[in-house]
Amino acid sequence: MPLQSLPRPLVWFGLAGLLPQAVFLALVLGDSSLRWIVLAAACFYAALILSFLGGMWWMSAALSGLRSPRFYAVAVFPSLFALAALLPWCLGWTWPGPSLVALGIVLMASQLVDRALAEHVAFPAGWLRLRALMSGGLGLLTLLIAAAAAL
C-alpha cells in the first residue's frame, strides 16, 4: 500500500525517528572521542523504540477489543527484551556490541508482529509499509552501528 494514503505528519514524524540512529552511526564512524557515549546512546535509543512498539501493539489490540492473551503477551516482550539488552552495561559486562546486534535483529523482526496483528486489527492503508520502513530502517541502522563498534 502506498504511503500517500497516510497523513503526512504520521509519515514524516515516523521516518524522522530514524534520524537519531543515523546521526549516531555517522558519529561512531567519525569521532572516536565520542565513541563510547554514542554507542551507549544508540543502544538506549533502540531499546526505547523497541519498548514503544510493545506499547503500540498493546494499545492496538486493546482498541480493537481483542480478547486473546496472545497479543498482550507479545506486547510485553519488547520492554523486557529492551531491559535485558541494557543490563550487561549496568552489570559492567562486555557491551554494547552484542546488545546492539540483538536489538537490531528484534527491531527488524517486529514487522512479523505487525503483520500478525494486522490480521485482527484494521490498520490504515499504508500503515504496514510505513512500519516496515521504520522498524526495518532502525534495525538496519542499529546493526550497522554494531558493526562499526566492532571496527
Secondary structure, DSSP 8 states (H G I E B T S, - for coil): --GGGS-HHHHHHHHHTTHHHHHHHHHHHH-GGGHHHHHHHHHHHHHHHHHHHHHHHHHHHHHTT---HHHHHHHHHHHHHHHHHHHHHHTT-S-SHHHHHHHHHHHHHHHHHHHHHHTTS---TTHHHHHHHHHHHHHHHHHHHHHHHT-
